[in-house]
Amino acid sequence: MTDLATRANLTALIEKLRGTPLAAWAASLPAMLAGKLADGHGDLPRWQAAVDALPPLTAEQRELGECFALAGACTAEQRTALEQALKGLIPWRKGPFELFGVHVDTEWHSDWKWARVAPHLDLAGKRVLDVGCGNGYYQWRMLGAGADCVVGVDPNWLFFCQFLAMRNYLADLPAWHLPLTLEELPEKLEGFDTVFSMGVLYHRRSPIDHLLALKDCLVRGGELVLETLVVEGDVNTVLVPEDRYAQMRNVWFLPSVAALELWLRRAGFVDVRCVDVSVTSVEEQRSTEWMRFQSLPEFLDPQDHSRTLEGLPAPMRAVVLARKP
């Protein structure tokens, strides 16, 4: 087996960040990853074996701008081996991915969300942090949009291995996944031009603290891209689910757009503006062959898709941009 720390290729990240405000932090990452791997996860050997089983293929054509698609010479036997290896990393939440004729039909049509977000961004030449990056789908799309390098943090080991599966065929690209939480990053990091937090805020028991931590990661003048669940209402409207929301236990605060913008201003951001609001459809999030558990269609009132099973407003998401002064 190839060591997961080797696959993470932190040596290249250290070199990429040399001479930047992130250099000292980058130098500390190999020891931190080694410690994390020592603690590990019960399923980590199985997931690592799936990554190791990926056949040696060369991505002769790579598309990251319009979608995630890799193509190149691939025999029927190699395609079967590729599909089997990738299915060893089920469930796949974010995507979809097209690899050498294998279509990874993920739970989320993350490409739809990216299509709503991307027109409002300028990532050309930017150093980007993706907080709660999942399996890294958006990281690859950020590179496709011109980012100079993208670092993602997410403590989920399955997502880490899914990212490494894609990096197996894109090893030369400046994208890295770190199995860390935002809280494990140094205070006052102040080294990223753009910071993304998509689908994270409502899982935080202290949303203002989350916004302040995100701001700490930005350079002066840097941009935050925040995507989160919202509800209809005025500046004083915030929904706090008493128990579950759409069957999720770890949902704490769903503000109105106006309240969310106020939170951002209170956290010290300027130029706060909402660029998209959309209701999540059962076509955008659903069960598939690659994610067989229950999904959004099972979490909504079967008689009224405008309500969750708990009788709360169905998922609606907003994208808000803000700048660190």
VEXKOLKOL-743672 format. One record per residue: residue number from 0; chain; z, x, y of N, C-alpha, C in turn. Coordinates in steps of 0.1 Angstrom, whole numbers, plus 5000, padded with zeros to 4 digits. Layout:
BEGIN
    n  chain  n_zz  n_xx  n_yy  ca_zz  ca_xx  ca_yy  c_zz  c_xx  c_yy
  NUM      A     Z     X     Y      Z      X      Y     Z     X     Y
...
END
This chain:
BEGIN
    n  chain  n_zz  n_xx  n_yy  ca_zz  ca_xx  ca_yy  c_zz  c_xx  c_yy
    0      A  5000  5008  4988   5000   5000   5000  5000  5009  5013
    1      A  4993  5004  5023   4993   5011   5036  5005  5006  5043
    2      A  5013  5016  5048   5025   5013   5056  5022  5004  5067
    3      A  5030  4993  5069   5027   4984   5080  5029  4990  5094
    4      A  5038  5000  5095   5040   5007   5108  5027  5015  5111
    5      A  5020  5020  5100   5008   5027   5103  4997  5018  5107
    6      A  4997  5006  5101   4987   4996   5105  4989  4991  5119
    7      A  5001  4991  5124   5004   4986   5137  4999  4996  5148
    8      A  4997  5009  5144   4990   5019   5152  4996  5020  5166
    9      A  5010  5022  5166   5017   5024   5178  5013  5037  5185
   10      A  5008  5047  5178   5004   5059   5184  4993  5057  5194
   11      A  4984  5048  5191   4973   5045   5200  4979  5037  5212
   12      A  4989  5029  5210   4995   5021   5221  5002  5031  5231
   13      A  5009  5040  5225   5016   5050   5233  5006  5058  5242
   14      A  4995  5062  5236   4985   5069   5243  4979  5060  5254
   15      A  4976  5048  5251   4970   5039   5260  4979  5037  5273
   16      A  4992  5036  5270   5001   5034   5281  5007  5046  5288
   17      A  5002  5058  5284   5006   5070   5290  5003  5070  5305
   18      A  5012  5074  5313   5010   5075   5327  5012  5061  5334
   19      A  5016  5051  5327   5018   5038   5333  5033  5035  5334
   20      A  5038  5024  5341   5052   5021   5341  5058  5018  5327
   21      A  5049  5016  5317   5053   5012   5304  5054  5023  5294
   22      A  5052  5036  5299   5051   5047   5290  5064  5050  5283
   23      A  5075  5049  5290   5088   5052   5283  5091  5041  5273
   24      A  5089  5029  5276   5091   5018   5267  5082  5020  5254
   25      A  5069  5023  5256   5060   5025   5245  5065  5036  5236
   26      A  5070  5046  5241   5075   5057   5233  5087  5053  5224
   27      A  5094  5043  5228   5106   5038   5220  5102  5029  5209
   28      A  5089  5024  5209   5086   5014   5200  5085  5018  5185
   29      A  5080  5030  5182   5080   5033   5167  5094  5032  5161
   30      A  5104  5037  5167   5118   5037   5162  5122  5022  5161
   31      A  5119  5014  5171   5123   5000   5170  5116  4993  5159
   32      A  5103  4995  5157   5095   4989   5146  5101  4993  5133
   33      A  5104  5006  5131   5110   5011   5119  5122  5004  5115
   34      A  5131  5001  5125   5143   4994   5123  5141  4980  5119
   35      A  5131  4974  5125   5127   4960   5122  5122  4959  5107
   36      A  5114  4968  5104   5108   4968   5090  5119  4971  5080
   37      A  5129  4979  5083   5140   4982   5074  5147  4969  5071
   38      A  5149  4960  5081   5156   4947   5079  5146  4938  5071
   39      A  5134  4938  5075   5123   4931   5068  5125  4916  5067
   40      A  5118  4911  5057   5118   4896   5054  5114  4895  5039
   41      A  5120  4885  5033   5118   4884   5018  5104  4883  5014
   42      A  5095  4877  5022   5081   4875   5019  5072  4886  5024
   43      A  5078  4896  5031   5070   4906   5037  5062  4914  5027
   44      A  5067  4918  5015   5059   4925   5005  5047  4917  5001
   45      A  5048  4904  4999   5037   4896   4995  5027  4895  5006
   46      A  5031  4893  5018   5021   4893   5029  5015  4906  5031
   47      A  5022  4917  5030   5016   4930   5031  5006  4932  5020
   48      A  5008  4928  5008   4999   4929   4997  4986  4921  5000
   49      A  4987  4910  5007   4975   4902   5011  4967  4910  5021
   50      A  4973  4917  5030   4966   4925   5040  4959  4937  5033
   51      A  4967  4943  5024   4961   4954   5016  4949  4950  5007
   52      A  4949  4937  5004   4938   4932   4995  4925  4929  5002
   53      A  4925  4930  5016   4913   4928   5023  4902  4938  5019
   54      A  4890  4933  5017   4879   4942   5013  4874  4950  5024
   55      A  4869  4962  5022   4864   4971   5033  4851  4966  5038
   56      A  4851  4960  5049   4839   4955   5056  4838  4960  5070
   57      A  4825  4961  5075   4823   4966   5088  4818  4954  5097
   58      A  4825  4952  5108   4820   4941   5117  4809  4946  5126
   59      A  4796  4944  5121   4785   4949   5128  4782  4940  5141
   60      A  4786  4928  5140   4785   4919   5152  4799  4913  5154
   61      A  4803  4914  5167   4817   4909   5171  4815  4900  5183
   62      A  4821  4888  5182   4821   4879   5193  4835  4875  5196
   63      A  4840  4878  5208   4853   4874   5212  4853  4866  5225
   64      A  4842  4865  5231   4841   4858   5244  4840  4843  5242
   65      A  4830  4839  5234   4828   4825   5232  4836  4819  5221
   66      A  4840  4828  5211   4848   4823   5200  4853  4836  5193
   67      A  4860  4835  5182   4863   4847   5174  4854  4847  5162
   68      A  4845  4856  5161   4835   4856   5150  4831  4871  5147
   69      A  4833  4875  5135   4829   4888   5130  4818  4886  5119
   70      A  4808  4894  5120   4797   4893   5110  4793  4907  5106
   71      A  4787  4908  5094   4782   4921   5089  4779  4919  5074
   72      A  4774  4930  5068   4770   4930   5054  4783  4926  5046
   73      A  4781  4916  5037   4792   4912   5028  4787  4905  5016
   74      A  4790  4911  5004   4785   4905   4992  4793  4892  4988
   75      A  4788  4885  4979   4796   4873   4975  4809  4876  4969
   76      A  4810  4887  4962   4823   4892   4956  4833  4896  4967
   77      A  4827  4903  4977   4836   4907   4988  4841  4894  4996
   78      A  4832  4885  4998   4836   4872   5005  4847  4865  4998
   79      A  4845  4864  4985   4856   4858   4977  4869  4865  4978
   80      A  4868  4878  4977   4881   4886   4979  4887  4885  4993
   81      A  4878  4884  5003   4883   4882   5017  4890  4868  5018
   82      A  4884  4858  5013   4890   4845   5014  4903  4844  5006
   83      A  4904  4850  4995   4916   4850   4987  4927  4858  4994
   84      A  4924  4869  5000   4934   4877   5007  4939  4869  5019
   85      A  4930  4863  5027   4934   4855   5039  4942  4843  5035
   86      A  4939  4837  5023   4947   4826   5019  4961  4830  5014
   87      A  4963  4843  5011   4976   4848   5008  4985  4848  5020
   88      A  4979  4845  5032   4987   4845   5045  4988  4831  5050
   89      A  4985  4821  5042   4987   4807   5046  5002  4805  5048
   90      A  5006  4796  5058   4998   4788   5067  4993  4795  5080
   91      A  4981  4792  5083   4974   4796   5095  4975  4786  5106
   92      A  4982  4789  5117   4985   4779   5128  4975  4780  5139
   93      A  4972  4792  5144   4964   4793   5156  4950  4799  5152
   94      A  4939  4795  5158   4926   4799   5155  4916  4789  5161
   95      A  4904  4788  5155   4900   4793   5142  4894  4807  5143
   96      A  4892  4812  5130   4886   4826   5129  4874  4825  5120
   97      A  4863  4832  5123   4851   4833   5115  4850  4848  5111
   98      A  4851  4850  5098   4850   4864   5093  4840  4865  5082
   99      A  4829  4871  5084   4819   4874   5074  4816  4862  5065
  100      A  4815  4851  5071   4811   4839   5064  4823  4830  5059
  101      A  4835  4835  5061   4847   4828   5058  4853  4821  5070
  102      A  4854  4808  5070   4859   4800   5081  4874  4797  5079
  103      A  4882  4803  5087   4897   4800   5086  4899  4788  5096
  104      A  4900  4776  5090   4902   4764   5097  4917  4762  5100
  105      A  4922  4766  5111   4936   4766   5114  4941  4753  5118
  106      A  4954  4751  5118   4960   4739   5123  4956  4735  5137
  107      A  4956  4745  5146   4953   4742   5160  4938  4746  5162
  108      A  4932  4738  5170   4919   4742   5176  4923  4750  5189
  109      A  4928  4762  5187   4932   4770   5199  4921  4773  5208
  110      A  4908  4773  5202   4897   4776   5211  4895  4765  5221
  111      A  4900  4753  5219   4899   4742   5229  4908  4745  5240
  112      A  4921  4749  5237   4930   4753   5247  4925  4764  5255
  113      A  4920  4774  5249   4915   4786   5256  4903  4782  5265
  114      A  4895  4773  5261   4884   4768   5270  4889  4761  5282
  115      A  4901  4755  5281   4907   4749   5293  4913  4759  5302
  116      A  4919  4770  5296   4926   4780   5304  4917  4790  5310
  117      A  4908  4795  5302   4900   4807   5306  4892  4806  5319
  118      A  4887  4795  5323   4879   4794   5335  4887  4797  5348
  119      A  4901  4797  5347   4909   4799   5358  4915  4813  5359
  120      A  4910  4821  5350   4916   4835   5349  4906  4846  5353
  121      A  4912  4857  5357   4904   4869   5359  4912  4880  5352
  122      A  4908  4883  5340   4915   4893   5332  4907  4907  5332
  123      A  4896  4908  5339   4889   4920   5339  4897  4932  5343
  124      A  4898  4942  5333   4905   4954   5336  4920  4953  5336
  125      A  4926  4941  5332   4940   4939   5333  4948  4943  5321
  126      A  4960  4947  5323   4970   4950   5312  4978  4938  5310
  127      A  4977  4932  5298   4982   4918   5296  4993  4918  5285
  128      A  5003  4910  5288   5014   4907   5278  5013  4893  5274
  129      A  5013  4890  5261   5012   4876   5256  5026  4874  5248
  130      A  5034  4866  5254   5048   4863   5249  5047  4851  5240
  131      A  5052  4853  5228   5051   4842   5218  5037  4841  5213
  132      A  5031  4853  5210   5016   4854   5208  5012  4848  5194
  133      A  5021  4844  5186   5017   4839   5173  5009  4849  5165
  134      A  4998  4845  5159   4990   4855   5151  4980  4863  5159
  135      A  4981  4861  5172   4973   4870   5181  4959  4864  5184
  136      A  4956  4852  5181   4943   4846   5184  4939  4848  5198
  137      A  4949  4844  5207   4946   4845   5221  4944  4859  5226
  138      A  4951  4868  5220   4950   4883   5224  4935  4887  5222
  139      A  4929  4883  5211   4915   4887   5209  4906  4880  5220
  140      A  4909  4868  5223   4901   4861   5233  4903  4867  5247
  141      A  4915  4872  5250   4918   4879   5262  4909  4891  5263
  142      A  4908  4899  5252   4899   4910   5253  4885  4906  5255
  143      A  4881  4895  5249   4868   4890   5251  4865  4886  5265
  144      A  4876  4883  5273   4875   4879   5287  4876  4891  5296
  145      A  4877  4903  5290   4876   4915   5298  4889  4923  5300
  146      A  4900  4919  5294   4913   4926   5295  4911  4940  5291
  147      A  4918  4949  5297   4918   4963   5294  4926  4966  5281
  148      A  4938  4959  5280   4945   4960   5268  4955  4948  5267
  149      A  4959  4944  5255   4967   4933   5254  4978  4936  5244
  150      A  4990  4934  5248   5002   4935   5239  5008  4921  5237
  151      A  5010  4918  5224   5016   4905   5221  5030  4907  5215
  152      A  5039  4898  5218   5053   4899   5211  5055  4886  5205
  153      A  5060  4886  5192   5064   4874   5185  5072  4879  5173
  154      A  5084  4874  5170   5092   4880   5159  5088  4875  5145
  155      A  5079  4866  5144   5075   4860   5131  5067  4870  5123
  156      A  5072  4874  5111   5065   4884   5103  5052  4880  5097
  157      A  5051  4867  5094   5038   4862   5089  5027  4863  5100
  158      A  5031  4860  5112   5021   4861   5123  5017  4876  5125
  159      A  5027  4885  5124   5024   4899   5125  5014  4903  5114
  160      A  5015  4898  5102   5006   4902   5091  4992  4896  5093
  161      A  4992  4883  5098   4979   4877   5101  4972  4885  5112
  162      A  4979  4889  5122   4973   4898   5133  4967  4910  5126
  163      A  4975  4917  5118   4970   4929   5112  4958  4927  5103
  164      A  4957  4915  5097   4945   4912   5089  4933  4912  5098
  165      A  4933  4907  5110   4922   4907   5119  4920  4921  5125
  166      A  4931  4928  5128   4930   4942   5133  4923  4951  5123
  167      A  4924  4947  5110   4918   4955   5099  4903  4958  5102
  168      A  4897  4948  5109   4882   4949   5111  4880  4951  5126
  169      A  4890  4953  5134   4889   4955   5149  4898  4966  5153
  170      A  4899  4977  5145   4909   4987   5147  4907  4995  5160
  171      A  4895  4995  5165   4892   5003   5177  4896  4995  5190
  172      A  4899  4983  5189   4902   4975   5201  4916  4976  5206
  173      A  4918  4975  5219   4932   4978   5225  4940  4965  5224
  174      A  4944  4961  5212   4953   4949   5211  4964  4953  5201
  175      A  4976  4950  5204   4988   4953   5196  4997  4941  5195
  176      A  5003  4940  5183   5013   4929   5181  5026  4936  5177
  177      A  5036  4932  5184   5050   4937   5182  5059  4926  5177
  178      A  5066  4928  5166   5074   4918   5160  5088  4917  5168
  179      A  5087  4914  5180   5099   4914   5189  5099  4901  5197
  180      A  5111  4898  5202   5113   4886   5211  5112  4892  5225
  181      A  5110  4882  5235   5110   4886   5249  5123  4893  5253
  182      A  5134  4888  5247   5147   4893   5250  5149  4907  5246
  183      A  5141  4912  5236   5142   4926   5232  5134  4935  5241
  184      A  5127  4931  5250   5120   4939   5260  5130  4944  5270
  185      A  5128  4956  5276   5137   4961   5286  5137  4952  5299
  186      A  5148  4952  5305   5148   4945   5318  5140  4953  5328
  187      A  5135  4945  5338   5127   4951   5349  5115  4960  5343
  188      A  5108  4955  5333   5097   4963   5327  5086  4965  5338
  189      A  5083  4955  5345   5074   4955   5356  5061  4964  5354
  190      A  5054  4961  5343   5043   4969   5340  5030  4962  5336
  191      A  5030  4949  5336   5018   4941   5332  5012  4934  5344
  192      A  4999  4934  5344   4992   4927   5355  4992  4912  5353
  193      A  4991  4907  5340   4991   4893   5337  5001  4891  5325
  194      A  5009  4881  5326   5018   4877   5315  5015  4863  5311
  195      A  5013  4860  5298   5011   4847   5293  5023  4842  5285
  196      A  5026  4829  5287   5037   4823   5279  5031  4809  5276
  197      A  5025  4807  5264   5019   4795   5261  5026  4789  5249
  198      A  5031  4777  5251   5038   4770   5240  5052  4776  5236
  199      A  5059  4781  5246   5071   4788   5244  5083  4781  5252
  200      A  5080  4778  5265   5091   4773   5274  5099  4762  5268
  201      A  5093  4752  5262   5101   4741   5257  5110  4744  5245
  202      A  5108  4756  5239   5117   4761   5229  5129  4769  5234
  203      A  5129  4770  5247   5140   4778   5253  5151  4769  5259
  204      A  5164  4773  5255   5175   4765   5260  5178  4767  5275
  205      A  5173  4778  5280   5175   4781   5294  5161  4784  5300
  206      A  5154  4774  5305   5140   4777   5309  5139  4786  5321
  207      A  5148  4785  5331   5148   4793   5342  5150  4808  5339
  208      A  5159  4810  5329   5160   4824   5325  5147  4829  5318
  209      A  5140  4821  5311   5128   4825   5305  5118  4829  5316
  210      A  5117  4821  5327   5108   4823   5338  5111  4836  5345
  211      A  5124  4839  5347   5129   4851   5353  5125  4864  5344
  212      A  5127  4862  5331   5123   4873   5322  5109  4876  5322
  213      A  5100  4866  5323   5086   4867   5324  5082  4875  5337
  214      A  5089  4871  5348   5086   4877   5361  5090  4892  5360
  215      A  5101  4895  5353   5105   4909   5352  5094  4918  5345
  216      A  5085  4912  5337   5075   4920   5330  5063  4922  5339
  217      A  5062  4915  5350   5050   4917   5358  5051  4927  5369
  218      A  5040  4934  5372   5039   4942   5384  5040  4933  5396
  219      A  5042  4939  5408   5042   4931   5420  5027  4926  5422
  220      A  5026  4913  5425   5013   4907   5427  5007  4902  5413
  221      A  5014  4905  5402   5009   4901   5389  5010  4886  5387
  222      A  5002  4881  5378   5000   4866   5376  5007  4862  5363
  223      A  5014  4851  5363   5019   4844   5352  5010  4832  5348
  224      A  5007  4831  5335   4999   4820   5330  5009  4813  5320
  225      A  5013  4801  5325   5023   4793   5317  5017  4780  5312
  226      A  5018  4778  5299   5014   4766   5293  5025  4760  5285
  227      A  5028  4747  5288   5040   4741   5281  5038  4726  5281
  228      A  5047  4719  5273   5047   4705   5272  5053  4699  5285
  229      A  5047  4688  5290   5052   4682   5302  5052  4667  5300
  230      A  5058  4660  5309   5058   4645   5309  5054  4640  5323
  231      A  5050  4628  5324   5047   4621   5336  5060  4620  5345
  232      A  5059  4621  5358   5071   4619   5366  5070  4627  5379
  233      A  5081  4626  5387   5082   4633   5400  5090  4646  5398
  234      A  5093  4652  5409   5099   4665   5409  5113  4665  5403
  235      A  5119  4653  5401   5132   4652   5395  5132  4648  5380
  236      A  5120  4647  5374   5118   4642   5361  5118  4653  5351
  237      A  5128  4652  5341   5128   4662   5330  5133  4654  5318
  238      A  5125  4655  5307   5129   4648   5295  5137  4658  5286
  239      A  5149  4654  5282   5157   4662   5272  5158  4654  5260
  240      A  5151  4657  5249   5152   4650   5237  5166  4650  5231
  241      A  5171  4639  5227   5185   4638   5221  5186  4646  5208
  242      A  5175  4645  5200   5175   4652   5187  5161  4658  5185
  243      A  5152  4652  5178   5139   4658   5176  5129  4653  5186
  244      A  5119  4661  5188   5107   4657   5196  5095  4660  5187
  245      A  5087  4649  5183   5076   4651   5174  5080  4659  5162
  246      A  5092  4655  5157   5098   4661   5145  5103  4676  5147
  247      A  5101  4681  5159   5106   4695   5161  5121  4694  5167
  248      A  5129  4702  5160   5143   4702   5165  5146  4711  5177
  249      A  5137  4721  5178   5140   4731   5189  5132  4729  5201
  250      A  5132  4716  5206   5125   4713   5219  5136  4709  5228
  251      A  5138  4715  5240   5149   4713   5248  5146  4706  5262
  252      A  5135  4711  5268   5132   4706   5282  5117  4703  5283
  253      A  5114  4691  5287   5100   4687   5290  5100  4682  5305
  254      A  5096  4691  5314   5096   4687   5328  5083  4680  5332
  255      A  5083  4673  5343   5071   4669   5349  5064  4681  5355
  256      A  5051  4680  5358   5044   4691   5365  5051  4695  5378
  257      A  5055  4685  5385   5062   4688   5398  5075  4695  5396
  258      A  5082  4691  5386   5095   4698   5383  5092  4712  5378
  259      A  5082  4714  5370   5079   4727   5365  5075  4737  5377
  260      A  5067  4731  5386   5063   4740   5397  5075  4743  5406
  261      A  5085  4734  5407   5097   4737   5414  5105  4748  5407
  262      A  5106  4747  5394   5113   4757   5386  5107  4771  5389
  263      A  5094  4772  5389   5087   4785   5391  5090  4790  5405
  264      A  5090  4781  5415   5093   4786   5429  5107  4790  5430
  265      A  5116  4783  5423   5131   4786   5423  5133  4800  5416
  266      A  5124  4803  5406   5125   4816   5400  5119  4827  5408
  267      A  5113  4824  5419   5108   4834   5428  5093  4836  5428
  268      A  5086  4827  5421   5071   4829   5420  5065  4822  5433
  269      A  5053  4826  5436   5046   4821   5448  5032  4817  5443
  270      A  5024  4810  5451   5011   4805   5448  5011  4798  5435
  271      A  5020  4789  5433   5022   4781   5421  5012  4769  5421
  272      A  5004  4768  5410   4994   4758   5410  4991  4753  5396
  273      A  4990  4741  5394   4986   4735   5381  4971  4734  5380
  274      A  4965  4740  5369   4951   4740   5368  4946  4731  5357
  275      A  4955  4726  5348   4950   4717   5338  4962  4709  5332
  276      A  4959  4696  5329   4968   4688   5322  4960  4680  5311
  277      A  4965  4681  5299   4957   4674   5288  4966  4669  5278
  278      A  4963  4657  5272   4970   4651   5261  4965  4658  5248
  279      A  4974  4662  5240   4970   4668   5227  4965  4658  5217
  280      A  4953  4659  5212   4948   4649   5203  4950  4653  5189
  281      A  4948  4643  5180   4950   4646   5165  4938  4653  5160
  282      A  4928  4655  5168   4917   4664   5164  4920  4679  5167
  283      A  4928  4680  5178   4931   4694   5182  4942  4700  5173
  284      A  4951  4692  5168   4962   4697   5160  4963  4688  5148
  285      A  4960  4694  5136   4961   4686   5124  4962  4695  5111
  286      A  4965  4689  5100   4966   4696   5087  4951  4700  5083
  287      A  4950  4712  5076   4938   4716   5071  4940  4723  5057
  288      A  4930  4728  5051   4931   4735   5039  4939  4748  5041
  289      A  4939  4753  5053   4946   4766   5056  4960  4763  5062
  290      A  4964  4751  5064   4977   4747   5069  4980  4733  5063
  291      A  4986  4733  5052   4987   4720   5044  4999  4712  5047
  292      A  5008  4717  5056   5020   4709   5059  5016  4698  5069
  293      A  5026  4689  5071   5024   4678   5081  5021  4684  5095
  294      A  5014  4676  5103   5010   4681   5116  5010  4669  5125
  295      A  5004  4670  5137   5005   4660   5147  5003  4646  5143
  296      A  4992  4643  5135   4990   4629   5131  5002  4623  5124
  297      A  5010  4631  5117   5022   4626   5110  5034  4625  5120
  298      A  5033  4631  5132   5044   4632   5141  5044  4621  5152
  299      A  5032  4613  5152   5030   4603   5162  5033  4589  5156
  300      A  5037  4580  5164   5039   4566   5160  5025  4561  5154
  301      A  5025  4557  5141   5012   4553   5135  5005  4541  5142
  302      A  5013  4533  5149   5008   4521   5156  5005  4524  5170
  303      A  5010  4535  5176   5008   4538   5190  5008  4553  5192
  304      A  4996  4559  5192   4996   4574   5194  5000  4579  5207
  305      A  5004  4570  5216   5009   4575   5229  5024  4578  5229
  306      A  5030  4575  5217   5044   4578   5215  5046  4586  5202
  307      A  5056  4594  5202   5060   4602   5190  5068  4593  5181
  308      A  5070  4598  5169   5078   4590   5159  5092  4586  5165
  309      A  5097  4594  5174   5110   4591   5180  5109  4582  5192
  310      A  5097  4577  5195   5095   4568   5206  5094  4575  5220
  311      A  5092  4588  5220   5091   4595   5232  5076  4597  5236
  312      A  5073  4601  5248   5059   4603   5252  5052  4613  5243
  313      A  5040  4610  5239   5032   4619   5230  5030  4633  5237
  314      A  5027  4643  5230   5025   4657   5236  5014  4657  5247
  315      A  5018  4662  5258   5009   4664   5269  5012  4678  5274
  316      A  5002  4686  5277   5004   4700   5281  4998  4703  5294
  317      A  5005  4712  5301   5000   4716   5314  4998  4731  5314
  318      A  4989  4736  5322   4987   4750   5325  4990  4753  5339
  319      A  4999  4761  5342   5003   4764   5356  5002  4779  5358
  320      A  4996  4783  5369   4995   4797   5373  5004  4800  5384
  321      A  5010  4812  5385   5019   4816   5395  5018  4831  5397
  322      A  5022  4836  5409   5021   4850   5412  5035  4855  5415
  323      A  5038  4868  5411   5050   4875   5415  5047  4881  5428
  324      A  5055  4878  5438   5053   4884   5452  5055  4899  5452
END
